[in-house]
Amino acid sequence: MIRRIPARPAHPERICWGCDRYCAANDMRCGNGKERAPHPIETFGPDWMEFVQASEERPLSGPPDRDLAAQPQANDDPSDQLLRQAAG
């Protein structure tokens, strides 16, 4: 189960926010490394929740559609590429 992190902790610099253990910054037991993971308020500022909510509301978009026939092939010579563009 994933715990929810507090939106505005009093002293976020005292805790490693990298996993669910929330180790003290000077006693990291989780093996997360030698540096603590910062709280989002330290990275994005006090309005970090607005940033997260806005990104969740925005629909994900896929890669743009491409015409693969118009893409040059690795073994094509230039005359084949010109013929393909004229026909397309």
HTML snippet that shows the backbone in 3Dmol.js (N, CA, C, O; Angstrom):
<script src="https://3Dmol.org/build/3Dmol-min.js"></script>
<div id="view" style="width:600px;height:400px;position:relative"></div>
<script>
const pdb = `
ATOM      1  N   MET A   1       0.840  -1.180   0.000  1.00  0.00           N
ATOM      2  CA  MET A   1       0.000   0.000   0.000  1.00  0.00           C
ATOM      3  C   MET A   1       0.884   1.241   0.000  1.00  0.00           C
ATOM      4  O   MET A   1       1.841   1.325   0.770  1.00  0.00           O
ATOM      5  N   ILE A   2       0.575   2.175  -0.836  1.00  0.00           N
ATOM      6  CA  ILE A   2       1.345   3.410  -0.921  1.00  0.00           C
ATOM      7  C   ILE A   2       0.739   4.445   0.014  1.00  0.00           C
ATOM      8  O   ILE A   2      -0.465   4.703  -0.009  1.00  0.00           O
ATOM      9  N   ARG A   3       1.588   5.020   0.823  1.00  0.00           N
ATOM     10  CA  ARG A   3       1.125   6.080   1.728  1.00  0.00           C
ATOM     11  C   ARG A   3       1.058   7.398   0.979  1.00  0.00           C
ATOM     12  O   ARG A   3       1.816   7.640   0.040  1.00  0.00           O
ATOM     13  N   ARG A   4       0.166   8.219   1.401  1.00  0.00           N
ATOM     14  CA  ARG A   4       0.068   9.566   0.831  1.00  0.00           C
ATOM     15  C   ARG A   4       1.055  10.462   1.550  1.00  0.00           C
ATOM     16  O   ARG A   4       1.195  10.385   2.771  1.00  0.00           O
ATOM     17  N   ILE A   5       1.735  11.304   0.805  1.00  0.00           N
ATOM     18  CA  ILE A   5       2.679  12.215   1.433  1.00  0.00           C
ATOM     19  C   ILE A   5       1.955  13.499   1.808  1.00  0.00           C
ATOM     20  O   ILE A   5       0.994  13.882   1.140  1.00  0.00           O
ATOM     21  N   PRO A   6       2.400  14.168   2.862  1.00  0.00           N
ATOM     22  CA  PRO A   6       1.750  15.422   3.250  1.00  0.00           C
ATOM     23  C   PRO A   6       2.000  16.505   2.198  1.00  0.00           C
ATOM     24  O   PRO A   6       3.075  16.562   1.602  1.00  0.00           O
ATOM     25  N   ALA A   7       1.020  17.345   1.980  1.00  0.00           N
ATOM     26  CA  ALA A   7       1.133  18.386   0.964  1.00  0.00           C
ATOM     27  C   ALA A   7       2.099  19.492   1.380  1.00  0.00           C
ATOM     28  O   ALA A   7       2.840  20.008   0.544  1.00  0.00           O
ATOM     29  N   ARG A   8       2.101  19.856   2.641  1.00  0.00           N
ATOM     30  CA  ARG A   8       2.976  20.927   3.138  1.00  0.00           C
ATOM     31  C   ARG A   8       3.619  20.515   4.465  1.00  0.00           C
ATOM     32  O   ARG A   8       3.177  20.953   5.527  1.00  0.00           O
ATOM     33  N   PRO A   9       4.663  19.673   4.412  1.00  0.00           N
ATOM     34  CA  PRO A   9       5.314  19.277   5.664  1.00  0.00           C
ATOM     35  C   PRO A   9       6.060  20.451   6.287  1.00  0.00           C
ATOM     36  O   PRO A   9       6.514  21.353   5.583  1.00  0.00           O
ATOM     37  N   ALA A  10       6.183  20.432   7.607  1.00  0.00           N
ATOM     38  CA  ALA A  10       6.838  21.541   8.312  1.00  0.00           C
ATOM     39  C   ALA A  10       8.322  21.633   7.965  1.00  0.00           C
ATOM     40  O   ALA A  10       8.827  22.729   7.727  1.00  0.00           O
ATOM     41  N   HIS A  11       9.021  20.513   7.933  1.00  0.00           N
ATOM     42  CA  HIS A  11      10.457  20.492   7.639  1.00  0.00           C
ATOM     43  C   HIS A  11      10.753  19.372   6.642  1.00  0.00           C
ATOM     44  O   HIS A  11      11.238  18.314   7.041  1.00  0.00           O
ATOM     45  N   PRO A  12      10.472  19.580   5.361  1.00  0.00           N
ATOM     46  CA  PRO A  12      10.661  18.498   4.391  1.00  0.00           C
ATOM     47  C   PRO A  12      12.120  18.089   4.216  1.00  0.00           C
ATOM     48  O   PRO A  12      12.399  16.986   3.745  1.00  0.00           O
ATOM     49  N   GLU A  13      13.046  18.955   4.584  1.00  0.00           N
ATOM     50  CA  GLU A  13      14.465  18.653   4.416  1.00  0.00           C
ATOM     51  C   GLU A  13      14.972  17.617   5.417  1.00  0.00           C
ATOM     52  O   GLU A  13      16.087  17.119   5.264  1.00  0.00           O
ATOM     53  N   ARG A  14      14.198  17.290   6.415  1.00  0.00           N
ATOM     54  CA  ARG A  14      14.624  16.341   7.447  1.00  0.00           C
ATOM     55  C   ARG A  14      14.321  14.888   7.095  1.00  0.00           C
ATOM     56  O   ARG A  14      14.772  13.977   7.790  1.00  0.00           O
ATOM     57  N   ILE A  15      13.556  14.659   6.016  1.00  0.00           N
ATOM     58  CA  ILE A  15      13.089  13.312   5.676  1.00  0.00           C
ATOM     59  C   ILE A  15      13.456  12.978   4.240  1.00  0.00           C
ATOM     60  O   ILE A  15      13.461  13.851   3.371  1.00  0.00           O
ATOM     61  N   CYS A  16      13.765  11.699   3.994  1.00  0.00           N
ATOM     62  CA  CYS A  16      13.949  11.206   2.631  1.00  0.00           C
ATOM     63  C   CYS A  16      12.580  10.754   2.134  1.00  0.00           C
ATOM     64  O   CYS A  16      11.932   9.925   2.773  1.00  0.00           O
ATOM     65  N   TRP A  17      12.143  11.286   1.014  1.00  0.00           N
ATOM     66  CA  TRP A  17      10.810  11.009   0.497  1.00  0.00           C
ATOM     67  C   TRP A  17      10.843   9.973  -0.622  1.00  0.00           C
ATOM     68  O   TRP A  17       9.885   9.874  -1.390  1.00  0.00           O
ATOM     69  N   GLY A  18      11.927   9.195  -0.734  1.00  0.00           N
ATOM     70  CA  GLY A  18      12.109   8.274  -1.855  1.00  0.00           C
ATOM     71  C   GLY A  18      11.304   6.990  -1.792  1.00  0.00           C
ATOM     72  O   GLY A  18      11.087   6.369  -2.832  1.00  0.00           O
ATOM     73  N   CYS A  19      10.850   6.560  -0.621  1.00  0.00           N
ATOM     74  CA  CYS A  19      10.068   5.325  -0.511  1.00  0.00           C
ATOM     75  C   CYS A  19       9.048   5.489   0.613  1.00  0.00           C
ATOM     76  O   CYS A  19       8.874   6.583   1.149  1.00  0.00           O
ATOM     77  N   ASP A  20       8.389   4.415   0.957  1.00  0.00           N
ATOM     78  CA  ASP A  20       7.343   4.469   1.984  1.00  0.00           C
ATOM     79  C   ASP A  20       7.873   4.466   3.407  1.00  0.00           C
ATOM     80  O   ASP A  20       7.089   4.581   4.349  1.00  0.00           O
ATOM     81  N   ARG A  21       9.173   4.340   3.589  1.00  0.00           N
ATOM     82  CA  ARG A  21       9.730   4.316   4.946  1.00  0.00           C
ATOM     83  C   ARG A  21       9.916   5.707   5.538  1.00  0.00           C
ATOM     84  O   ARG A  21       9.888   5.870   6.758  1.00  0.00           O
ATOM     85  N   TYR A  22      10.106   6.713   4.684  1.00  0.00           N
ATOM     86  CA  TYR A  22      10.314   8.089   5.130  1.00  0.00           C
ATOM     87  C   TYR A  22      11.412   8.173   6.185  1.00  0.00           C
ATOM     88  O   TYR A  22      11.194   8.675   7.288  1.00  0.00           O
ATOM     89  N   CYS A  23      12.600   7.671   5.828  1.00  0.00           N
ATOM     90  CA  CYS A  23      13.742   7.662   6.747  1.00  0.00           C
ATOM     91  C   CYS A  23      14.191   9.080   7.054  1.00  0.00           C
ATOM     92  O   CYS A  23      13.986  10.002   6.265  1.00  0.00           O
ATOM     93  N   ALA A  24      14.803   9.231   8.209  1.00  0.00           N
ATOM     94  CA  ALA A  24      15.417  10.520   8.537  1.00  0.00           C
ATOM     95  C   ALA A  24      16.568  10.766   7.570  1.00  0.00           C
ATOM     96  O   ALA A  24      17.226   9.818   7.142  1.00  0.00           O
ATOM     97  N   ALA A  25      16.816  12.004   7.226  1.00  0.00           N
ATOM     98  CA  ALA A  25      17.847  12.339   6.249  1.00  0.00           C
ATOM     99  C   ALA A  25      19.233  11.903   6.699  1.00  0.00           C
ATOM    100  O   ALA A  25      20.096  11.641   5.861  1.00  0.00           O
ATOM    101  N   ASN A  26      19.462  11.821   7.993  1.00  0.00           N
ATOM    102  CA  ASN A  26      20.777  11.408   8.491  1.00  0.00           C
ATOM    103  C   ASN A  26      20.832   9.930   8.856  1.00  0.00           C
ATOM    104  O   ASN A  26      21.852   9.474   9.374  1.00  0.00           O
ATOM    105  N   ASP A  27      19.758   9.159   8.602  1.00  0.00           N
ATOM    106  CA  ASP A  27      19.733   7.732   8.922  1.00  0.00           C
ATOM    107  C   ASP A  27      18.865   6.997   7.893  1.00  0.00           C
ATOM    108  O   ASP A  27      17.760   6.555   8.208  1.00  0.00           O
ATOM    109  N   MET A  28      19.375   6.872   6.662  1.00  0.00           N
ATOM    110  CA  MET A  28      18.585   6.242   5.610  1.00  0.00           C
ATOM    111  C   MET A  28      18.825   4.735   5.624  1.00  0.00           C
ATOM    112  O   MET A  28      19.929   4.263   5.352  1.00  0.00           O
ATOM    113  N   ARG A  29      17.774   3.997   5.947  1.00  0.00           N
ATOM    114  CA  ARG A  29      17.837   2.544   6.064  1.00  0.00           C
ATOM    115  C   ARG A  29      17.362   1.821   4.815  1.00  0.00           C
ATOM    116  O   ARG A  29      17.542   0.608   4.715  1.00  0.00           O
ATOM    117  N   CYS A  30      16.774   2.508   3.874  1.00  0.00           N
ATOM    118  CA  CYS A  30      16.107   1.845   2.755  1.00  0.00           C
ATOM    119  C   CYS A  30      17.052   1.439   1.632  1.00  0.00           C
ATOM    120  O   CYS A  30      16.648   0.675   0.755  1.00  0.00           O
ATOM    121  N   GLY A  31      18.273   1.911   1.621  1.00  0.00           N
ATOM    122  CA  GLY A  31      19.179   1.591   0.521  1.00  0.00           C
ATOM    123  C   GLY A  31      18.900   2.416  -0.710  1.00  0.00           C
ATOM    124  O   GLY A  31      19.277   2.033  -1.818  1.00  0.00           O
ATOM    125  N   ASN A  32      18.246   3.539  -0.530  1.00  0.00           N
ATOM    126  CA  ASN A  32      17.894   4.413  -1.640  1.00  0.00           C
ATOM    127  C   ASN A  32      19.108   5.155  -2.178  1.00  0.00           C
ATOM    128  O   ASN A  32      19.002   5.843  -3.194  1.00  0.00           O
ATOM    129  N   GLY A  33      20.209   5.040  -1.553  1.00  0.00           N
ATOM    130  CA  GLY A  33      21.405   5.748  -1.977  1.00  0.00           C
ATOM    131  C   GLY A  33      21.934   6.595  -0.846  1.00  0.00           C
ATOM    132  O   GLY A  33      21.480   6.496   0.294  1.00  0.00           O
ATOM    133  N   LYS A  34      22.893   7.420  -1.174  1.00  0.00           N
ATOM    134  CA  LYS A  34      23.498   8.256  -0.145  1.00  0.00           C
ATOM    135  C   LYS A  34      22.850   9.630  -0.062  1.00  0.00           C
ATOM    136  O   LYS A  34      23.103  10.381   0.880  1.00  0.00           O
ATOM    137  N   GLU A  35      22.026   9.961  -1.030  1.00  0.00           N
ATOM    138  CA  GLU A  35      21.336  11.254  -1.018  1.00  0.00           C
ATOM    139  C   GLU A  35      19.854  11.020  -0.829  1.00  0.00           C
ATOM    140  O   GLU A  35      19.286  10.064  -1.357  1.00  0.00           O
ATOM    141  N   ARG A  36      19.247  11.890  -0.083  1.00  0.00           N
ATOM    142  CA  ARG A  36      17.813  11.737   0.156  1.00  0.00           C
ATOM    143  C   ARG A  36      17.029  12.254  -1.040  1.00  0.00           C
ATOM    144  O   ARG A  36      17.495  13.137  -1.760  1.00  0.00           O
ATOM    145  N   ALA A  37      15.856  11.712  -1.246  1.00  0.00           N
ATOM    146  CA  ALA A  37      14.963  12.181  -2.302  1.00  0.00           C
ATOM    147  C   ALA A  37      14.184  13.374  -1.761  1.00  0.00           C
ATOM    148  O   ALA A  37      13.591  13.272  -0.687  1.00  0.00           O
ATOM    149  N   PRO A  38      14.166  14.490  -2.462  1.00  0.00           N
ATOM    150  CA  PRO A  38      13.466  15.673  -1.944  1.00  0.00           C
ATOM    151  C   PRO A  38      11.951  15.545  -2.066  1.00  0.00           C
ATOM    152  O   PRO A  38      11.436  14.804  -2.904  1.00  0.00           O
ATOM    153  N   HIS A  39      11.266  16.272  -1.225  1.00  0.00           N
ATOM    154  CA  HIS A  39       9.812  16.376  -1.294  1.00  0.00           C
ATOM    155  C   HIS A  39       9.474  17.262  -2.492  1.00  0.00           C
ATOM    156  O   HIS A  39      10.255  18.155  -2.822  1.00  0.00           O
ATOM    157  N   PRO A  40       8.340  17.044  -3.148  1.00  0.00           N
ATOM    158  CA  PRO A  40       7.974  17.880  -4.302  1.00  0.00           C
ATOM    159  C   PRO A  40       7.912  19.376  -3.990  1.00  0.00           C
ATOM    160  O   PRO A  40       8.144  20.193  -4.882  1.00  0.00           O
ATOM    161  N   ILE A  41       7.609  19.747  -2.766  1.00  0.00           N
ATOM    162  CA  ILE A  41       7.566  21.170  -2.417  1.00  0.00           C
ATOM    163  C   ILE A  41       8.956  21.802  -2.520  1.00  0.00           C
ATOM    164  O   ILE A  41       9.083  22.997  -2.788  1.00  0.00           O
ATOM    165  N   GLU A  42       9.997  20.989  -2.303  1.00  0.00           N
ATOM    166  CA  GLU A  42      11.362  21.498  -2.434  1.00  0.00           C
ATOM    167  C   GLU A  42      11.755  21.659  -3.896  1.00  0.00           C
ATOM    168  O   GLU A  42      12.546  22.540  -4.234  1.00  0.00           O
ATOM    169  N   THR A  43      11.216  20.829  -4.749  1.00  0.00           N
ATOM    170  CA  THR A  43      11.558  20.866  -6.166  1.00  0.00           C
ATOM    171  C   THR A  43      10.709  21.860  -6.946  1.00  0.00           C
ATOM    172  O   THR A  43      11.238  22.662  -7.716  1.00  0.00           O
ATOM    173  N   PHE A  44       9.387  21.810  -6.748  1.00  0.00           N
ATOM    174  CA  PHE A  44       8.455  22.609  -7.550  1.00  0.00           C
ATOM    175  C   PHE A  44       7.918  23.844  -6.849  1.00  0.00           C
ATOM    176  O   PHE A  44       7.292  24.684  -7.495  1.00  0.00           O
ATOM    177  N   GLY A  45       8.141  23.980  -5.553  1.00  0.00           N
ATOM    178  CA  GLY A  45       7.655  25.140  -4.830  1.00  0.00           C
ATOM    179  C   GLY A  45       6.352  24.856  -4.110  1.00  0.00           C
ATOM    180  O   GLY A  45       5.819  23.750  -4.201  1.00  0.00           O
ATOM    181  N   PRO A  46       5.828  25.853  -3.390  1.00  0.00           N
ATOM    182  CA  PRO A  46       4.641  25.635  -2.561  1.00  0.00           C
ATOM    183  C   PRO A  46       3.375  25.305  -3.349  1.00  0.00           C
ATOM    184  O   PRO A  46       2.433  24.758  -2.776  1.00  0.00           O
ATOM    185  N   ASP A  47       3.324  25.620  -4.639  1.00  0.00           N
ATOM    186  CA  ASP A  47       2.127  25.321  -5.426  1.00  0.00           C
ATOM    187  C   ASP A  47       2.272  24.020  -6.217  1.00  0.00           C
ATOM    188  O   ASP A  47       1.675  23.884  -7.285  1.00  0.00           O
ATOM    189  N   TRP A  48       3.049  23.069  -5.714  1.00  0.00           N
ATOM    190  CA  TRP A  48       3.305  21.829  -6.440  1.00  0.00           C
ATOM    191  C   TRP A  48       2.053  20.998  -6.654  1.00  0.00           C
ATOM    192  O   TRP A  48       1.972  20.276  -7.648  1.00  0.00           O
ATOM    193  N   MET A  49       1.088  21.068  -5.774  1.00  0.00           N
ATOM    194  CA  MET A  49      -0.147  20.292  -5.939  1.00  0.00           C
ATOM    195  C   MET A  49      -0.953  20.786  -7.139  1.00  0.00           C
ATOM    196  O   MET A  49      -1.599  19.987  -7.816  1.00  0.00           O
ATOM    197  N   GLU A  50      -0.925  22.076  -7.409  1.00  0.00           N
ATOM    198  CA  GLU A  50      -1.619  22.606  -8.580  1.00  0.00           C
ATOM    199  C   GLU A  50      -0.984  22.079  -9.857  1.00  0.00           C
ATOM    200  O   GLU A  50      -1.682  21.781 -10.827  1.00  0.00           O
ATOM    201  N   PHE A  51       0.333  21.964  -9.858  1.00  0.00           N
ATOM    202  CA  PHE A  51       1.057  21.430 -11.006  1.00  0.00           C
ATOM    203  C   PHE A  51       0.671  19.974 -11.246  1.00  0.00           C
ATOM    204  O   PHE A  51       0.451  19.574 -12.389  1.00  0.00           O
ATOM    205  N   VAL A  52       0.586  19.178 -10.183  1.00  0.00           N
ATOM    206  CA  VAL A  52       0.236  17.764 -10.303  1.00  0.00           C
ATOM    207  C   VAL A  52      -1.203  17.614 -10.783  1.00  0.00           C
ATOM    208  O   VAL A  52      -1.471  16.790 -11.657  1.00  0.00           O
ATOM    209  N   GLN A  53      -2.124  18.382 -10.238  1.00  0.00           N
ATOM    210  CA  GLN A  53      -3.528  18.286 -10.633  1.00  0.00           C
ATOM    211  C   GLN A  53      -3.715  18.702 -12.081  1.00  0.00           C
ATOM    212  O   GLN A  53      -4.505  18.088 -12.798  1.00  0.00           O
ATOM    213  N   ALA A  54      -3.006  19.731 -12.529  1.00  0.00           N
ATOM    214  CA  ALA A  54      -3.119  20.167 -13.922  1.00  0.00           C
ATOM    215  C   ALA A  54      -2.590  19.105 -14.869  1.00  0.00           C
ATOM    216  O   ALA A  54      -3.157  18.901 -15.942  1.00  0.00           O
ATOM    217  N   SER A  55      -1.514  18.423 -14.493  1.00  0.00           N
ATOM    218  CA  SER A  55      -0.969  17.390 -15.375  1.00  0.00           C
ATOM    219  C   SER A  55      -1.866  16.164 -15.415  1.00  0.00           C
ATOM    220  O   SER A  55      -1.881  15.457 -16.422  1.00  0.00           O
ATOM    221  N   GLU A  56      -2.617  15.889 -14.350  1.00  0.00           N
ATOM    222  CA  GLU A  56      -3.535  14.749 -14.345  1.00  0.00           C
ATOM    223  C   GLU A  56      -4.780  15.026 -15.169  1.00  0.00           C
ATOM    224  O   GLU A  56      -5.373  14.094 -15.713  1.00  0.00           O
ATOM    225  N   GLU A  57      -5.190  16.285 -15.276  1.00  0.00           N
ATOM    226  CA  GLU A  57      -6.380  16.640 -16.029  1.00  0.00           C
ATOM    227  C   GLU A  57      -6.118  16.676 -17.530  1.00  0.00           C
ATOM    228  O   GLU A  57      -7.040  16.484 -18.323  1.00  0.00           O
ATOM    229  N   ARG A  58      -4.895  16.916 -17.920  1.00  0.00           N
ATOM    230  CA  ARG A  58      -4.547  17.025 -19.329  1.00  0.00           C
ATOM    231  C   ARG A  58      -4.525  15.629 -19.961  1.00  0.00           C
ATOM    232  O   ARG A  58      -3.891  14.726 -19.417  1.00  0.00           O
ATOM    233  N   PRO A  59      -5.208  15.433 -21.101  1.00  0.00           N
ATOM    234  CA  PRO A  59      -5.187  14.106 -21.723  1.00  0.00           C
ATOM    235  C   PRO A  59      -3.815  13.806 -22.330  1.00  0.00           C
ATOM    236  O   PRO A  59      -3.126  14.695 -22.831  1.00  0.00           O
ATOM    237  N   LEU A  60      -3.449  12.551 -22.268  1.00  0.00           N
ATOM    238  CA  LEU A  60      -2.182  12.145 -22.867  1.00  0.00           C
ATOM    239  C   LEU A  60      -2.344  12.084 -24.374  1.00  0.00           C
ATOM    240  O   LEU A  60      -3.366  11.614 -24.873  1.00  0.00           O
ATOM    241  N   SER A  61      -1.362  12.546 -25.086  1.00  0.00           N
ATOM    242  CA  SER A  61      -1.409  12.491 -26.539  1.00  0.00           C
ATOM    243  C   SER A  61      -0.304  11.569 -27.026  1.00  0.00           C
ATOM    244  O   SER A  61       0.785  11.525 -26.452  1.00  0.00           O
ATOM    245  N   GLY A  62      -0.589  10.854 -28.060  1.00  0.00           N
ATOM    246  CA  GLY A  62       0.379   9.922 -28.628  1.00  0.00           C
ATOM    247  C   GLY A  62       1.326  10.630 -29.574  1.00  0.00           C
ATOM    248  O   GLY A  62       1.251  11.847 -29.741  1.00  0.00           O
ATOM    249  N   PRO A  63       2.202   9.883 -30.184  1.00  0.00           N
ATOM    250  CA  PRO A  63       3.130  10.490 -31.130  1.00  0.00           C
ATOM    251  C   PRO A  63       2.384  10.962 -32.376  1.00  0.00           C
ATOM    252  O   PRO A  63       1.335  10.413 -32.711  1.00  0.00           O
ATOM    253  N   PRO A  64       2.906  11.957 -33.053  1.00  0.00           N
ATOM    254  CA  PRO A  64       2.219  12.455 -34.250  1.00  0.00           C
ATOM    255  C   PRO A  64       2.211  11.388 -35.339  1.00  0.00           C
ATOM    256  O   PRO A  64       3.150  10.601 -35.464  1.00  0.00           O
ATOM    257  N   ASP A  65       1.134  11.375 -36.124  1.00  0.00           N
ATOM    258  CA  ASP A  65       1.053  10.424 -37.237  1.00  0.00           C
ATOM    259  C   ASP A  65       2.031  10.845 -38.314  1.00  0.00           C
ATOM    260  O   ASP A  65       2.164  12.026 -38.634  1.00  0.00           O
ATOM    261  N   ARG A  66       2.708   9.859 -38.862  1.00  0.00           N
ATOM    262  CA  ARG A  66       3.677  10.142 -39.919  1.00  0.00           C
ATOM    263  C   ARG A  66       3.344   9.305 -41.141  1.00  0.00           C
ATOM    264  O   ARG A  66       2.814   8.200 -41.031  1.00  0.00           O
ATOM    265  N   ASP A  67       3.658   9.843 -42.289  1.00  0.00           N
ATOM    266  CA  ASP A  67       3.519   9.095 -43.524  1.00  0.00           C
ATOM    267  C   ASP A  67       4.811   8.318 -43.726  1.00  0.00           C
ATOM    268  O   ASP A  67       5.822   8.880 -44.145  1.00  0.00           O
ATOM    269  N   LEU A  68       4.774   7.026 -43.428  1.00  0.00           N
ATOM    270  CA  LEU A  68       5.988   6.224 -43.502  1.00  0.00           C
ATOM    271  C   LEU A  68       6.468   6.045 -44.931  1.00  0.00           C
ATOM    272  O   LEU A  68       7.655   5.804 -45.151  1.00  0.00           O
ATOM    273  N   ALA A  69       5.567   6.156 -45.917  1.00  0.00           N
ATOM    274  CA  ALA A  69       5.984   6.007 -47.306  1.00  0.00           C
ATOM    275  C   ALA A  69       6.870   7.169 -47.744  1.00  0.00           C
ATOM    276  O   ALA A  69       7.705   7.012 -48.634  1.00  0.00           O
ATOM    277  N   ALA A  70       6.691   8.330 -47.125  1.00  0.00           N
ATOM    278  CA  ALA A  70       7.483   9.496 -47.512  1.00  0.00           C
ATOM    279  C   ALA A  70       8.862   9.499 -46.863  1.00  0.00           C
ATOM    280  O   ALA A  70       9.723  10.293 -47.243  1.00  0.00           O
ATOM    281  N   GLN A  71       9.081   8.612 -45.880  1.00  0.00           N
ATOM    282  CA  GLN A  71      10.373   8.556 -45.210  1.00  0.00           C
ATOM    283  C   GLN A  71      11.388   7.844 -46.087  1.00  0.00           C
ATOM    284  O   GLN A  71      11.083   6.785 -46.635  1.00  0.00           O
ATOM    285  N   PRO A  72      12.579   8.392 -46.233  1.00  0.00           N
ATOM    286  CA  PRO A  72      13.593   7.716 -47.040  1.00  0.00           C
ATOM    287  C   PRO A  72      14.060   6.426 -46.370  1.00  0.00           C
ATOM    288  O   PRO A  72      14.216   6.367 -45.150  1.00  0.00           O
ATOM    289  N   GLN A  73      14.274   5.427 -47.159  1.00  0.00           N
ATOM    290  CA  GLN A  73      14.780   4.150 -46.670  1.00  0.00           C
ATOM    291  C   GLN A  73      16.302   4.184 -46.679  1.00  0.00           C
ATOM    292  O   GLN A  73      16.900   4.975 -47.408  1.00  0.00           O
ATOM    293  N   ALA A  74      16.920   3.350 -45.891  1.00  0.00           N
ATOM    294  CA  ALA A  74      18.376   3.349 -45.770  1.00  0.00           C
ATOM    295  C   ALA A  74      19.054   2.927 -47.069  1.00  0.00           C
ATOM    296  O   ALA A  74      20.138   3.420 -47.381  1.00  0.00           O
ATOM    297  N   ASN A  75      18.442   2.028 -47.828  1.00  0.00           N
ATOM    298  CA  ASN A  75      19.090   1.543 -49.042  1.00  0.00           C
ATOM    299  C   ASN A  75      18.500   2.139 -50.314  1.00  0.00           C
ATOM    300  O   ASN A  75      18.795   1.644 -51.402  1.00  0.00           O
ATOM    301  N   ASP A  76      17.687   3.172 -50.222  1.00  0.00           N
ATOM    302  CA  ASP A  76      17.114   3.840 -51.398  1.00  0.00           C
ATOM    303  C   ASP A  76      18.154   4.727 -52.059  1.00  0.00           C
ATOM    304  O   ASP A  76      18.992   5.332 -51.391  1.00  0.00           O
ATOM    305  N   ASP A  77      18.086   4.794 -53.370  1.00  0.00           N
ATOM    306  CA  ASP A  77      18.898   5.808 -54.032  1.00  0.00           C
ATOM    307  C   ASP A  77      18.017   7.032 -54.257  1.00  0.00           C
ATOM    308  O   ASP A  77      16.792   6.913 -54.215  1.00  0.00           O
ATOM    309  N   PRO A  78      18.595   8.193 -54.493  1.00  0.00           N
ATOM    310  CA  PRO A  78      17.809   9.432 -54.595  1.00  0.00           C
ATOM    311  C   PRO A  78      16.727   9.403 -55.664  1.00  0.00           C
ATOM    312  O   PRO A  78      15.684  10.031 -55.481  1.00  0.00           O
ATOM    313  N   SER A  79      16.933   8.696 -56.778  1.00  0.00           N
ATOM    314  CA  SER A  79      15.907   8.678 -57.829  1.00  0.00           C
ATOM    315  C   SER A  79      14.653   7.942 -57.363  1.00  0.00           C
ATOM    316  O   SER A  79      13.544   8.334 -57.725  1.00  0.00           O
ATOM    317  N   ASP A  80      14.808   6.872 -56.560  1.00  0.00           N
ATOM    318  CA  ASP A  80      13.639   6.176 -56.010  1.00  0.00           C
ATOM    319  C   ASP A  80      12.865   7.080 -55.052  1.00  0.00           C
ATOM    320  O   ASP A  80      11.635   7.060 -55.028  1.00  0.00           O
ATOM    321  N   GLN A  81      13.576   7.853 -54.283  1.00  0.00           N
ATOM    322  CA  GLN A  81      12.914   8.769 -53.350  1.00  0.00           C
ATOM    323  C   GLN A  81      12.102   9.814 -54.109  1.00  0.00           C
ATOM    324  O   GLN A  81      10.982  10.130 -53.707  1.00  0.00           O
ATOM    325  N   LEU A  82      12.645  10.356 -55.201  1.00  0.00           N
ATOM    326  CA  LEU A  82      11.925  11.359 -55.994  1.00  0.00           C
ATOM    327  C   LEU A  82      10.697  10.750 -56.643  1.00  0.00           C
ATOM    328  O   LEU A  82       9.648  11.393 -56.680  1.00  0.00           O
ATOM    329  N   LEU A  83      10.793   9.527 -57.158  1.00  0.00           N
ATOM    330  CA  LEU A  83       9.648   8.862 -57.764  1.00  0.00           C
ATOM    331  C   LEU A  83       8.545   8.621 -56.737  1.00  0.00           C
ATOM    332  O   LEU A  83       7.364   8.801 -57.033  1.00  0.00           O
ATOM    333  N   ARG A  84       8.929   8.217 -55.546  1.00  0.00           N
ATOM    334  CA  ARG A  84       7.947   7.959 -54.487  1.00  0.00           C
ATOM    335  C   ARG A  84       7.234   9.251 -54.088  1.00  0.00           C
ATOM    336  O   ARG A  84       6.025   9.242 -53.860  1.00  0.00           O
ATOM    337  N   GLN A  85       7.973  10.367 -54.001  1.00  0.00           N
ATOM    338  CA  GLN A  85       7.346  11.648 -53.652  1.00  0.00           C
ATOM    339  C   GLN A  85       6.412  12.126 -54.749  1.00  0.00           C
ATOM    340  O   GLN A  85       5.359  12.687 -54.448  1.00  0.00           O
ATOM    341  N   ALA A  86       6.763  11.923 -56.006  1.00  0.00           N
ATOM    342  CA  ALA A  86       5.921  12.352 -57.111  1.00  0.00           C
ATOM    343  C   ALA A  86       4.647  11.526 -57.169  1.00  0.00           C
ATOM    344  O   ALA A  86       3.592  12.056 -57.518  1.00  0.00           O
ATOM    345  N   ALA A  87       4.714  10.246 -56.838  1.00  0.00           N
ATOM    346  CA  ALA A  87       3.557   9.373 -56.890  1.00  0.00           C
ATOM    347  C   ALA A  87       2.638   9.595 -55.694  1.00  0.00           C
ATOM    348  O   ALA A  87       1.431   9.379 -55.799  1.00  0.00           O
ATOM    349  N   GLY A  88       3.192  10.025 -54.554  1.00  0.00           N
ATOM    350  CA  GLY A  88       2.430  10.136 -53.317  1.00  0.00           C
ATOM    351  C   GLY A  88       1.615  11.324 -53.260  1.00  0.00           C
ATOM    352  O   GLY A  88       0.918  11.548 -52.271  1.00  0.00           O
TER     353      GLY A  88
END
`;
const viewer = $3Dmol.createViewer("view");
viewer.addModel(pdb, "pdb");
viewer.setStyle({}, {cartoon: {color: "spectrum"}});
viewer.zoomTo();
viewer.render();
</script>
